[in-house]
Amino acid sequence: MATTPLNPMPEYVVVQAEEAKPKTASGLYLPDNAQEKPKTAKVVAVGEAVSNVKVGDRVIYKNEYEATTVKVGDHEYTLVFKNNIIATVK
């Protein structure tokens, strides 16, 4: 089920945030502190009570301040409550 060392509680989803784009659409490069934090992420593990999302999906989640970010080894993961996932991206 999980492709991560984290095993989420039943109502949580573990995601890895996508990298922010270092360049704007018009070609300007942005420094790290000016880049927008990503709101889209790839699902890497799903709790048992989550039914609408599966590992490998790309999702958009809301209110990143309610999400918990942890670093395990060289990877950073974010745990998001299932109700804070607002869409999947095709």
mmCIF file as gemmi writes it, N, C-alpha and C atoms, coordinates in Angstrom:
data_model
loop_
_atom_site.group_PDB
_atom_site.id
_atom_site.type_symbol
_atom_site.label_atom_id
_atom_site.label_alt_id
_atom_site.label_comp_id
_atom_site.label_asym_id
_atom_site.label_entity_id
_atom_site.label_seq_id
_atom_site.pdbx_PDB_ins_code
_atom_site.Cartn_x
_atom_site.Cartn_y
_atom_site.Cartn_z
_atom_site.occupancy
_atom_site.B_iso_or_equiv
_atom_site.pdbx_formal_charge
_atom_site.auth_seq_id
_atom_site.auth_asym_id
_atom_site.pdbx_PDB_model_num
ATOM 1 N N . MET Axp A 1 ? 0.826 -1.199 0 1 0 ? 1 A 1
ATOM 2 C CA . MET Axp A 1 ? 0 0 0 1 0 ? 1 A 1
ATOM 3 C C . MET Axp A 1 ? 0.864 1.255 0 1 0 ? 1 A 1
ATOM 4 N N . ALA Axp A 2 ? 1.806 1.38 0.909 1 0 ? 2 A 1
ATOM 5 C CA . ALA Axp A 2 ? 2.586 2.599 1.042 1 0 ? 2 A 1
ATOM 6 C C . ALA Axp A 2 ? 3.933 2.474 0.342 1 0 ? 2 A 1
ATOM 7 N N . THR Axp A 3 ? 4.353 3.553 -0.314 1 0 ? 3 A 1
ATOM 8 C CA . THR Axp A 3 ? 5.678 3.599 -0.923 1 0 ? 3 A 1
ATOM 9 C C . THR Axp A 3 ? 6.582 4.515 -0.107 1 0 ? 3 A 1
ATOM 10 N N . THR Axp A 4 ? 6.294 4.666 1.141 1 0 ? 4 A 1
ATOM 11 C CA . THR Axp A 4 ? 7 5.556 2.038 1 0 ? 4 A 1
ATOM 12 C C . THR Axp A 4 ? 7.191 4.867 3.383 1 0 ? 4 A 1
ATOM 13 N N . PRO Axp A 5 ? 8.177 5.301 4.173 1 0 ? 5 A 1
ATOM 14 C CA . PRO Axp A 5 ? 8.334 4.715 5.5 1 0 ? 5 A 1
ATOM 15 C C . PRO Axp A 5 ? 7.244 5.152 6.479 1 0 ? 5 A 1
ATOM 16 N N . LEU Axp A 6 ? 6.373 6.059 6.075 1 0 ? 6 A 1
ATOM 17 C CA . LEU Axp A 6 ? 5.281 6.529 6.928 1 0 ? 6 A 1
ATOM 18 C C . LEU Axp A 6 ? 4.029 5.705 6.671 1 0 ? 6 A 1
ATOM 19 N N . ASN Axp A 7 ? 3.365 5.311 7.73 1 0 ? 7 A 1
ATOM 20 C CA . ASN Axp A 7 ? 2.096 4.602 7.638 1 0 ? 7 A 1
ATOM 21 C C . ASN Axp A 7 ? 1.036 5.518 8.244 1 0 ? 7 A 1
ATOM 22 N N . PRO Axp A 8 ? 0.226 6.177 7.402 1 0 ? 8 A 1
ATOM 23 C CA . PRO Axp A 8 ? -0.716 7.181 7.92 1 0 ? 8 A 1
ATOM 24 C C . PRO Axp A 8 ? -1.854 6.58 8.729 1 0 ? 8 A 1
ATOM 25 N N . MET Axp A 9 ? -2.365 7.356 9.659 1 0 ? 9 A 1
ATOM 26 C CA . MET Axp A 9 ? -3.56 6.997 10.397 1 0 ? 9 A 1
ATOM 27 C C . MET Axp A 9 ? -4.719 6.897 9.392 1 0 ? 9 A 1
ATOM 28 N N . PRO Axp A 10 ? -5.813 6.234 9.762 1 0 ? 10 A 1
ATOM 29 C CA . PRO Axp A 10 ? -6.872 5.922 8.792 1 0 ? 10 A 1
ATOM 30 C C . PRO Axp A 10 ? -7.397 7.091 7.958 1 0 ? 10 A 1
ATOM 31 N N . GLU Axp A 11 ? -7.479 8.293 8.502 1 0 ? 11 A 1
ATOM 32 C CA . GLU Axp A 11 ? -8.086 9.403 7.763 1 0 ? 11 A 1
ATOM 33 C C . GLU Axp A 11 ? -7.074 10.383 7.167 1 0 ? 11 A 1
ATOM 34 N N . TYR Axp A 12 ? -5.818 9.955 7.04 1 0 ? 12 A 1
ATOM 35 C CA . TYR Axp A 12 ? -4.783 10.834 6.512 1 0 ? 12 A 1
ATOM 36 C C . TYR Axp A 12 ? -4.19 10.314 5.214 1 0 ? 12 A 1
ATOM 37 N N . VAL Axp A 13 ? -3.646 11.24 4.444 1 0 ? 13 A 1
ATOM 38 C CA . VAL Axp A 13 ? -2.974 10.937 3.187 1 0 ? 13 A 1
ATOM 39 C C . VAL Axp A 13 ? -1.564 11.514 3.284 1 0 ? 13 A 1
ATOM 40 N N . VAL Axp A 14 ? -0.562 10.738 2.861 1 0 ? 14 A 1
ATOM 41 C CA . VAL Axp A 14 ? 0.821 11.222 2.832 1 0 ? 14 A 1
ATOM 42 C C . VAL Axp A 14 ? 1.125 11.642 1.397 1 0 ? 14 A 1
ATOM 43 N N . VAL Axp A 15 ? 1.601 12.882 1.238 1 0 ? 15 A 1
ATOM 44 C CA . VAL Axp A 15 ? 1.902 13.409 -0.093 1 0 ? 15 A 1
ATOM 45 C C . VAL Axp A 15 ? 3.316 13.969 -0.12 1 0 ? 15 A 1
ATOM 46 N N . GLN Axp A 16 ? 3.852 14.08 -1.336 1 0 ? 16 A 1
ATOM 47 C CA . GLN Axp A 16 ? 5.118 14.778 -1.552 1 0 ? 16 A 1
ATOM 48 C C . GLN Axp A 16 ? 4.808 15.967 -2.439 1 0 ? 16 A 1
ATOM 49 N N . ALA Axp A 17 ? 5.112 17.152 -1.936 1 0 ? 17 A 1
ATOM 50 C CA . ALA Axp A 17 ? 4.82 18.384 -2.665 1 0 ? 17 A 1
ATOM 51 C C . ALA Axp A 17 ? 5.641 18.451 -3.94 1 0 ? 17 A 1
ATOM 52 N N . GLU Axp A 18 ? 5.026 18.998 -4.978 1 0 ? 18 A 1
ATOM 53 C CA . GLU Axp A 18 ? 5.737 19.211 -6.226 1 0 ? 18 A 1
ATOM 54 C C . GLU Axp A 18 ? 6.591 20.461 -6.09 1 0 ? 18 A 1
ATOM 55 N N . GLU Axp A 19 ? 7.7 20.472 -6.791 1 0 ? 19 A 1
ATOM 56 C CA . GLU Axp A 19 ? 8.615 21.606 -6.727 1 0 ? 19 A 1
ATOM 57 C C . GLU Axp A 19 ? 7.974 22.853 -7.318 1 0 ? 19 A 1
ATOM 58 N N . ALA Axp A 20 ? 8.213 23.989 -6.686 1 0 ? 20 A 1
ATOM 59 C CA . ALA Axp A 20 ? 7.746 25.267 -7.213 1 0 ? 20 A 1
ATOM 60 C C . ALA Axp A 20 ? 8.564 25.602 -8.456 1 0 ? 20 A 1
ATOM 61 N N . LYS Axp A 21 ? 7.933 26.214 -9.405 1 0 ? 21 A 1
ATOM 62 C CA . LYS Axp A 21 ? 8.61 26.585 -10.648 1 0 ? 21 A 1
ATOM 63 C C . LYS Axp A 21 ? 9.549 27.765 -10.393 1 0 ? 21 A 1
ATOM 64 N N . PRO Axp A 22 ? 10.836 27.653 -10.78 1 0 ? 22 A 1
ATOM 65 C CA . PRO Axp A 22 ? 11.777 28.746 -10.54 1 0 ? 22 A 1
ATOM 66 C C . PRO Axp A 22 ? 11.658 29.882 -11.549 1 0 ? 22 A 1
ATOM 67 N N . LYS Axp A 23 ? 10.797 29.705 -12.561 1 0 ? 23 A 1
ATOM 68 C CA . LYS Axp A 23 ? 10.687 30.697 -13.615 1 0 ? 23 A 1
ATOM 69 C C . LYS Axp A 23 ? 9.213 31.006 -13.862 1 0 ? 23 A 1
ATOM 70 N N . THR Axp A 24 ? 8.899 32.276 -14.065 1 0 ? 24 A 1
ATOM 71 C CA . THR Axp A 24 ? 7.526 32.675 -14.358 1 0 ? 24 A 1
ATOM 72 C C . THR Axp A 24 ? 7.189 32.359 -15.811 1 0 ? 24 A 1
ATOM 73 N N . ALA Axp A 25 ? 5.922 32.493 -16.167 1 0 ? 25 A 1
ATOM 74 C CA . ALA Axp A 25 ? 5.483 32.239 -17.546 1 0 ? 25 A 1
ATOM 75 C C . ALA Axp A 25 ? 6.153 33.193 -18.527 1 0 ? 25 A 1
ATOM 76 N N . SER Axp A 26 ? 6.499 34.392 -18.062 1 0 ? 26 A 1
ATOM 77 C CA . SER Axp A 26 ? 7.143 35.362 -18.945 1 0 ? 26 A 1
ATOM 78 C C . SER Axp A 26 ? 8.657 35.203 -19.009 1 0 ? 26 A 1
ATOM 79 N N . GLY Axp A 27 ? 9.202 34.219 -18.259 1 0 ? 27 A 1
ATOM 80 C CA . GLY Axp A 27 ? 10.628 33.929 -18.358 1 0 ? 27 A 1
ATOM 81 C C . GLY Axp A 27 ? 11.496 34.494 -17.25 1 0 ? 27 A 1
ATOM 82 N N . LEU Axp A 28 ? 10.905 35.16 -16.265 1 0 ? 28 A 1
ATOM 83 C CA . LEU Axp A 28 ? 11.687 35.717 -15.164 1 0 ? 28 A 1
ATOM 84 C C . LEU Axp A 28 ? 12.013 34.63 -14.148 1 0 ? 28 A 1
ATOM 85 N N . TYR Axp A 29 ? 13.264 34.594 -13.674 1 0 ? 29 A 1
ATOM 86 C CA . TYR Axp A 29 ? 13.652 33.637 -12.642 1 0 ? 29 A 1
ATOM 87 C C . TYR Axp A 29 ? 13.35 34.205 -11.265 1 0 ? 29 A 1
ATOM 88 N N . LEU Axp A 30 ? 12.816 33.356 -10.382 1 0 ? 30 A 1
ATOM 89 C CA . LEU Axp A 30 ? 12.433 33.779 -9.041 1 0 ? 30 A 1
ATOM 90 C C . LEU Axp A 30 ? 13.401 33.204 -8.006 1 0 ? 30 A 1
ATOM 91 N N . PRO Axp A 31 ? 13.813 34.012 -7.024 1 0 ? 31 A 1
ATOM 92 C CA . PRO Axp A 31 ? 14.623 33.455 -5.941 1 0 ? 31 A 1
ATOM 93 C C . PRO Axp A 31 ? 13.771 32.529 -5.077 1 0 ? 31 A 1
ATOM 94 N N . ASP Axp A 32 ? 14.415 31.636 -4.316 1 0 ? 32 A 1
ATOM 95 C CA . ASP Axp A 32 ? 13.688 30.656 -3.501 1 0 ? 32 A 1
ATOM 96 C C . ASP Axp A 32 ? 12.65 31.288 -2.588 1 0 ? 32 A 1
ATOM 97 N N . ASN Axp A 33 ? 12.992 32.421 -1.95 1 0 ? 33 A 1
ATOM 98 C CA . ASN Axp A 33 ? 12.06 33.025 -0.993 1 0 ? 33 A 1
ATOM 99 C C . ASN Axp A 33 ? 10.87 33.707 -1.668 1 0 ? 33 A 1
ATOM 100 N N . ALA Axp A 34 ? 10.902 33.914 -2.971 1 0 ? 34 A 1
ATOM 101 C CA . ALA Axp A 34 ? 9.794 34.548 -3.676 1 0 ? 34 A 1
ATOM 102 C C . ALA Axp A 34 ? 8.895 33.535 -4.372 1 0 ? 34 A 1
ATOM 103 N N . GLN Axp A 35 ? 9.313 32.268 -4.399 1 0 ? 35 A 1
ATOM 104 C CA . GLN Axp A 35 ? 8.521 31.259 -5.086 1 0 ? 35 A 1
ATOM 105 C C . GLN Axp A 35 ? 7.304 30.873 -4.254 1 0 ? 35 A 1
ATOM 106 N N . GLU Axp A 36 ? 6.213 30.676 -4.948 1 0 ? 36 A 1
ATOM 107 C CA . GLU Axp A 36 ? 4.969 30.282 -4.293 1 0 ? 36 A 1
ATOM 108 C C . GLU Axp A 36 ? 5.071 28.83 -3.832 1 0 ? 36 A 1
ATOM 109 N N . LYS Axp A 37 ? 4.601 28.565 -2.619 1 0 ? 37 A 1
ATOM 110 C CA . LYS Axp A 37 ? 4.605 27.19 -2.115 1 0 ? 37 A 1
ATOM 111 C C . LYS Axp A 37 ? 3.606 26.372 -2.928 1 0 ? 37 A 1
ATOM 112 N N . PRO Axp A 38 ? 3.991 25.164 -3.291 1 0 ? 38 A 1
ATOM 113 C CA . PRO Axp A 38 ? 3.082 24.363 -4.105 1 0 ? 38 A 1
ATOM 114 C C . PRO Axp A 38 ? 1.851 23.917 -3.32 1 0 ? 38 A 1
ATOM 115 N N . LYS Axp A 39 ? 0.746 23.854 -3.988 1 0 ? 39 A 1
ATOM 116 C CA . LYS Axp A 39 ? -0.491 23.364 -3.386 1 0 ? 39 A 1
ATOM 117 C C . LYS Axp A 39 ? -0.862 22.026 -4.008 1 0 ? 39 A 1
ATOM 118 N N . THR Axp A 40 ? -0.091 21.596 -4.997 1 0 ? 40 A 1
ATOM 119 C CA . THR Axp A 40 ? -0.318 20.297 -5.595 1 0 ? 40 A 1
ATOM 120 C C . THR Axp A 40 ? 0.756 19.339 -5.115 1 0 ? 40 A 1
ATOM 121 N N . ALA Axp A 41 ? 0.382 18.07 -5.013 1 0 ? 41 A 1
ATOM 122 C CA . ALA Axp A 41 ? 1.309 17.082 -4.497 1 0 ? 41 A 1
ATOM 123 C C . ALA Axp A 41 ? 0.968 15.703 -5.047 1 0 ? 41 A 1
ATOM 124 N N . LYS Axp A 42 ? 1.935 14.802 -4.979 1 0 ? 42 A 1
ATOM 125 C CA . LYS Axp A 42 ? 1.733 13.42 -5.404 1 0 ? 42 A 1
ATOM 126 C C . LYS Axp A 42 ? 1.457 12.562 -4.175 1 0 ? 42 A 1
ATOM 127 N N . VAL Axp A 43 ? 0.428 11.738 -4.24 1 0 ? 43 A 1
ATOM 128 C CA . VAL Axp A 43 ? 0.055 10.859 -3.125 1 0 ? 43 A 1
ATOM 129 C C . VAL Axp A 43 ? 1.015 9.671 -3.079 1 0 ? 43 A 1
ATOM 130 N N . VAL Axp A 44 ? 1.622 9.447 -1.899 1 0 ? 44 A 1
ATOM 131 C CA . VAL Axp A 44 ? 2.552 8.321 -1.741 1 0 ? 44 A 1
ATOM 132 C C . VAL Axp A 44 ? 2.049 7.271 -0.758 1 0 ? 44 A 1
ATOM 133 N N . ALA Axp A 45 ? 1.048 7.592 0.061 1 0 ? 45 A 1
ATOM 134 C CA . ALA Axp A 45 ? 0.438 6.622 0.974 1 0 ? 45 A 1
ATOM 135 C C . ALA Axp A 45 ? -0.95 7.117 1.358 1 0 ? 45 A 1
ATOM 136 N N . VAL Axp A 46 ? -1.86 6.169 1.61 1 0 ? 46 A 1
ATOM 137 C CA . VAL Axp A 46 ? -3.25 6.499 1.909 1 0 ? 46 A 1
ATOM 138 C C . VAL Axp A 46 ? -3.712 5.7 3.122 1 0 ? 46 A 1
ATOM 139 N N . GLY Axp A 47 ? -4.38 6.377 4.061 1 0 ? 47 A 1
ATOM 140 C CA . GLY Axp A 47 ? -4.955 5.698 5.214 1 0 ? 47 A 1
ATOM 141 C C . GLY Axp A 47 ? -6.144 4.84 4.814 1 0 ? 47 A 1
ATOM 142 N N . GLU Axp A 48 ? -6.5 3.9 5.662 1 0 ? 48 A 1
ATOM 143 C CA . GLU Axp A 48 ? -7.578 2.934 5.373 1 0 ? 48 A 1
ATOM 144 C C . GLU Axp A 48 ? -8.938 3.568 5.142 1 0 ? 48 A 1
ATOM 145 N N . ALA Axp A 49 ? -9.224 4.698 5.768 1 0 ? 49 A 1
ATOM 146 C CA . ALA Axp A 49 ? -10.544 5.332 5.663 1 0 ? 49 A 1
ATOM 147 C C . ALA Axp A 49 ? -10.662 6.287 4.48 1 0 ? 49 A 1
ATOM 148 N N . VAL Axp A 50 ? -9.623 6.405 3.686 1 0 ? 50 A 1
ATOM 149 C CA . VAL Axp A 50 ? -9.648 7.309 2.531 1 0 ? 50 A 1
ATOM 150 C C . VAL Axp A 50 ? -10.022 6.492 1.304 1 0 ? 50 A 1
ATOM 151 N N . SER Axp A 51 ? -11.111 6.897 0.641 1 0 ? 51 A 1
ATOM 152 C CA . SER Axp A 51 ? -11.587 6.088 -0.484 1 0 ? 51 A 1
ATOM 153 C C . SER Axp A 51 ? -11.512 6.774 -1.838 1 0 ? 51 A 1
ATOM 154 N N . ASN Axp A 52 ? -11.417 8.103 -1.882 1 0 ? 52 A 1
ATOM 155 C CA . ASN Axp A 52 ? -11.471 8.816 -3.154 1 0 ? 52 A 1
ATOM 156 C C . ASN Axp A 52 ? -10.109 9.11 -3.762 1 0 ? 52 A 1
ATOM 157 N N . VAL Axp A 53 ? -9.048 8.76 -3.072 1 0 ? 53 A 1
ATOM 158 C CA . VAL Axp A 53 ? -7.696 9.062 -3.53 1 0 ? 53 A 1
ATOM 159 C C . VAL Axp A 53 ? -6.867 7.791 -3.427 1 0 ? 53 A 1
ATOM 160 N N . LYS Axp A 54 ? -5.958 7.599 -4.395 1 0 ? 54 A 1
ATOM 161 C CA . LYS Axp A 54 ? -5.097 6.416 -4.343 1 0 ? 54 A 1
ATOM 162 C C . LYS Axp A 54 ? -3.64 6.824 -4.568 1 0 ? 54 A 1
ATOM 163 N N . VAL Axp A 55 ? -2.729 5.935 -4.205 1 0 ? 55 A 1
ATOM 164 C CA . VAL Axp A 55 ? -1.296 6.18 -4.39 1 0 ? 55 A 1
ATOM 165 C C . VAL Axp A 55 ? -1.031 6.46 -5.866 1 0 ? 55 A 1
ATOM 166 N N . GLY Axp A 56 ? -0.243 7.493 -6.128 1 0 ? 56 A 1
ATOM 167 C CA . GLY Axp A 56 ? 0.088 7.883 -7.494 1 0 ? 56 A 1
ATOM 168 C C . GLY Axp A 56 ? -0.732 9.051 -8.01 1 0 ? 56 A 1
ATOM 169 N N . ASP Axp A 57 ? -1.875 9.349 -7.391 1 0 ? 57 A 1
ATOM 170 C CA . ASP Axp A 57 ? -2.694 10.496 -7.801 1 0 ? 57 A 1
ATOM 171 C C . ASP Axp A 57 ? -1.957 11.791 -7.52 1 0 ? 57 A 1
ATOM 172 N N . ARG Axp A 58 ? -2.261 12.81 -8.317 1 0 ? 58 A 1
ATOM 173 C CA . ARG Axp A 58 ? -1.828 14.171 -8.011 1 0 ? 58 A 1
ATOM 174 C C . ARG Axp A 58 ? -3.038 14.88 -7.438 1 0 ? 58 A 1
ATOM 175 N N . VAL Axp A 59 ? -2.856 15.571 -6.313 1 0 ? 59 A 1
ATOM 176 C CA . VAL Axp A 59 ? -3.976 16.213 -5.635 1 0 ? 59 A 1
ATOM 177 C C . VAL Axp A 59 ? -3.682 17.676 -5.351 1 0 ? 59 A 1
ATOM 178 N N . ILE Axp A 60 ? -4.749 18.418 -5.136 1 0 ? 60 A 1
ATOM 179 C CA . ILE Axp A 60 ? -4.662 19.795 -4.648 1 0 ? 60 A 1
ATOM 180 C C . ILE Axp A 60 ? -5.241 19.775 -3.25 1 0 ? 60 A 1
ATOM 181 N N . TYR Axp A 61 ? -4.499 20.341 -2.302 1 0 ? 61 A 1
ATOM 182 C CA . TYR Axp A 61 ? -4.993 20.359 -0.93 1 0 ? 61 A 1
ATOM 183 C C . TYR Axp A 61 ? -5.071 21.792 -0.443 1 0 ? 61 A 1
ATOM 184 N N . LYS Axp A 62 ? -5.961 22.014 0.533 1 0 ? 62 A 1
ATOM 185 C CA . LYS Axp A 62 ? -6.162 23.371 1.037 1 0 ? 62 A 1
ATOM 186 C C . LYS Axp A 62 ? -5.495 23.545 2.387 1 0 ? 62 A 1
ATOM 187 N N . ASN Axp A 63 ? -5.307 24.777 2.726 1 0 ? 63 A 1
ATOM 188 C CA . ASN Axp A 63 ? -4.808 25.194 4.032 1 0 ? 63 A 1
ATOM 189 C C . ASN Axp A 63 ? -3.582 24.416 4.475 1 0 ? 63 A 1
ATOM 190 N N . GLU Axp A 64 ? -2.469 24.727 3.86 1 0 ? 64 A 1
ATOM 191 C CA . GLU Axp A 64 ? -1.237 24.013 4.176 1 0 ? 64 A 1
ATOM 192 C C . GLU Axp A 64 ? -0.8 24.189 5.627 1 0 ? 64 A 1
ATOM 193 N N . TYR Axp A 65 ? -1.383 25.135 6.359 1 0 ? 65 A 1
ATOM 194 C CA . TYR Axp A 65 ? -1.018 25.321 7.757 1 0 ? 65 A 1
ATOM 195 C C . TYR Axp A 65 ? -1.617 24.232 8.649 1 0 ? 65 A 1
ATOM 196 N N . GLU Axp A 66 ? -2.641 23.543 8.151 1 0 ? 66 A 1
ATOM 197 C CA . GLU Axp A 66 ? -3.214 22.43 8.897 1 0 ? 66 A 1
ATOM 198 C C . GLU Axp A 66 ? -2.525 21.114 8.566 1 0 ? 66 A 1
ATOM 199 N N . ALA Axp A 67 ? -1.711 21.095 7.541 1 0 ? 67 A 1
ATOM 200 C CA . ALA Axp A 67 ? -0.974 19.901 7.162 1 0 ? 67 A 1
ATOM 201 C C . ALA Axp A 67 ? 0.326 19.845 7.971 1 0 ? 67 A 1
ATOM 202 N N . THR Axp A 68 ? 0.817 18.636 8.194 1 0 ? 68 A 1
ATOM 203 C CA . THR Axp A 68 ? 2.048 18.446 8.953 1 0 ? 68 A 1
ATOM 204 C C . THR Axp A 68 ? 3.132 17.948 8.021 1 0 ? 68 A 1
ATOM 205 N N . THR Axp A 69 ? 4.246 18.655 7.974 1 0 ? 69 A 1
ATOM 206 C CA . THR Axp A 69 ? 5.358 18.263 7.122 1 0 ? 69 A 1
ATOM 207 C C . THR Axp A 69 ? 6.469 17.677 7.974 1 0 ? 69 A 1
ATOM 208 N N . VAL Axp A 70 ? 6.984 16.521 7.554 1 0 ? 70 A 1
ATOM 209 C CA . VAL Axp A 70 ? 8.067 15.848 8.263 1 0 ? 70 A 1
ATOM 210 C C . VAL Axp A 70 ? 9.131 15.436 7.26 1 0 ? 70 A 1
ATOM 211 N N . LYS Axp A 71 ? 10.359 15.343 7.746 1 0 ? 71 A 1
ATOM 212 C CA . LYS Axp A 71 ? 11.458 14.891 6.903 1 0 ? 71 A 1
ATOM 213 C C . LYS Axp A 71 ? 11.905 13.534 7.412 1 0 ? 71 A 1
ATOM 214 N N . VAL Axp A 72 ? 11.927 12.547 6.519 1 0 ? 72 A 1
ATOM 215 C CA . VAL Axp A 72 ? 12.384 11.199 6.838 1 0 ? 72 A 1
ATOM 216 C C . VAL Axp A 72 ? 13.499 10.873 5.865 1 0 ? 72 A 1
ATOM 217 N N . GLY Axp A 73 ? 14.713 10.749 6.388 1 0 ? 73 A 1
ATOM 218 C CA . GLY Axp A 73 ? 15.857 10.538 5.501 1 0 ? 73 A 1
ATOM 219 C C . GLY Axp A 73 ? 16.072 11.766 4.638 1 0 ? 73 A 1
ATOM 220 N N . ASP Axp A 74 ? 16.158 11.561 3.339 1 0 ? 74 A 1
ATOM 221 C CA . ASP Axp A 74 ? 16.369 12.669 2.399 1 0 ? 74 A 1
ATOM 222 C C . ASP Axp A 74 ? 15.066 13.211 1.82 1 0 ? 74 A 1
ATOM 223 N N . HIS Axp A 75 ? 13.937 12.651 2.232 1 0 ? 75 A 1
ATOM 224 C CA . HIS Axp A 75 ? 12.66 13.024 1.634 1 0 ? 75 A 1
ATOM 225 C C . HIS Axp A 75 ? 11.784 13.784 2.621 1 0 ? 75 A 1
ATOM 226 N N . GLU Axp A 76 ? 11.012 14.722 2.088 1 0 ? 76 A 1
ATOM 227 C CA . GLU Axp A 76 ? 10.07 15.487 2.892 1 0 ? 76 A 1
ATOM 228 C C . GLU Axp A 76 ? 8.654 15.065 2.514 1 0 ? 76 A 1
ATOM 229 N N . TYR Axp A 77 ? 7.859 14.758 3.523 1 0 ? 77 A 1
ATOM 230 C CA . TYR Axp A 77 ? 6.485 14.307 3.32 1 0 ? 77 A 1
ATOM 231 C C . TYR Axp A 77 ? 5.527 15.234 4.053 1 0 ? 77 A 1
ATOM 232 N N . THR Axp A 78 ? 4.303 15.333 3.536 1 0 ? 78 A 1
ATOM 233 C CA . THR Axp A 78 ? 3.267 16.121 4.179 1 0 ? 78 A 1
ATOM 234 C C . THR Axp A 78 ? 2.08 15.21 4.45 1 0 ? 78 A 1
ATOM 235 N N . LEU Axp A 79 ? 1.583 15.25 5.69 1 0 ? 79 A 1
ATOM 236 C CA . LEU Axp A 79 ? 0.394 14.486 6.067 1 0 ? 79 A 1
ATOM 237 C C . LEU Axp A 79 ? -0.803 15.431 6.013 1 0 ? 79 A 1
ATOM 238 N N . VAL Axp A 80 ? -1.785 15.069 5.202 1 0 ? 80 A 1
ATOM 239 C CA . VAL Axp A 80 ? -2.957 15.906 4.975 1 0 ? 80 A 1
ATOM 240 C C . VAL Axp A 80 ? -4.206 15.127 5.388 1 0 ? 80 A 1
ATOM 241 N N . PHE Axp A 81 ? -5.08 15.762 6.164 1 0 ? 81 A 1
ATOM 242 C CA . PHE Axp A 81 ? -6.353 15.142 6.535 1 0 ? 81 A 1
ATOM 243 C C . PHE Axp A 81 ? -7.192 14.98 5.274 1 0 ? 81 A 1
ATOM 244 N N . LYS Axp A 82 ? -7.905 13.876 5.148 1 0 ? 82 A 1
ATOM 245 C CA . LYS Axp A 82 ? -8.634 13.562 3.912 1 0 ? 82 A 1
ATOM 246 C C . LYS Axp A 82 ? -9.611 14.656 3.488 1 0 ? 82 A 1
ATOM 247 N N . ASN Axp A 83 ? -10.224 15.358 4.421 1 0 ? 83 A 1
ATOM 248 C CA . ASN Axp A 83 ? -11.173 16.419 4.071 1 0 ? 83 A 1
ATOM 249 C C . ASN Axp A 83 ? -10.5 17.668 3.522 1 0 ? 83 A 1
ATOM 250 N N . ASN Axp A 84 ? -9.173 17.776 3.656 1 0 ? 84 A 1
ATOM 251 C CA . ASN Axp A 84 ? -8.46 18.938 3.131 1 0 ? 84 A 1
ATOM 252 C C . ASN Axp A 84 ? -7.992 18.739 1.686 1 0 ? 84 A 1
ATOM 253 N N . ILE Axp A 85 ? -8.234 17.575 1.134 1 0 ? 85 A 1
ATOM 254 C CA . ILE Axp A 85 ? -7.934 17.338 -0.276 1 0 ? 85 A 1
ATOM 255 C C . ILE Axp A 85 ? -9.166 17.77 -1.054 1 0 ? 85 A 1
ATOM 256 N N . ILE Axp A 86 ? -8.958 18.743 -1.951 1 0 ? 86 A 1
ATOM 257 C CA . ILE Axp A 86 ? -10.131 19.333 -2.617 1 0 ? 86 A 1
ATOM 258 C C . ILE Axp A 86 ? -10.271 18.926 -4.079 1 0 ? 86 A 1
ATOM 259 N N . ALA Axp A 87 ? -9.224 18.328 -4.666 1 0 ? 87 A 1
ATOM 260 C CA . ALA Axp A 87 ? -9.34 17.92 -6.083 1 0 ? 87 A 1
ATOM 261 C C . ALA Axp A 87 ? -8.191 16.987 -6.434 1 0 ? 87 A 1
ATOM 262 N N . THR Axp A 88 ? -8.439 16.204 -7.491 1 0 ? 88 A 1
ATOM 263 C CA . THR Axp A 88 ? -7.358 15.437 -8.101 1 0 ? 88 A 1
ATOM 264 C C . THR Axp A 88 ? -7.021 16.11 -9.417 1 0 ? 88 A 1
ATOM 265 N N . VAL Axp A 89 ? -5.775 15.987 -9.836 1 0 ? 89 A 1
ATOM 266 C CA . VAL Axp A 89 ? -5.311 16.613 -11.075 1 0 ? 89 A 1
ATOM 267 C C . VAL Axp A 89 ? -5.059 15.531 -12.103 1 0 ? 89 A 1
ATOM 268 N N . LYS Axp A 90 ? -5.601 15.69 -13.293 1 0 ? 90 A 1
ATOM 269 C CA . LYS Axp A 90 ? -5.405 14.689 -14.354 1 0 ? 90 A 1
ATOM 270 C C . LYS Axp A 90 ? -4.16 14.978 -15.141 1 0 ? 90 A 1
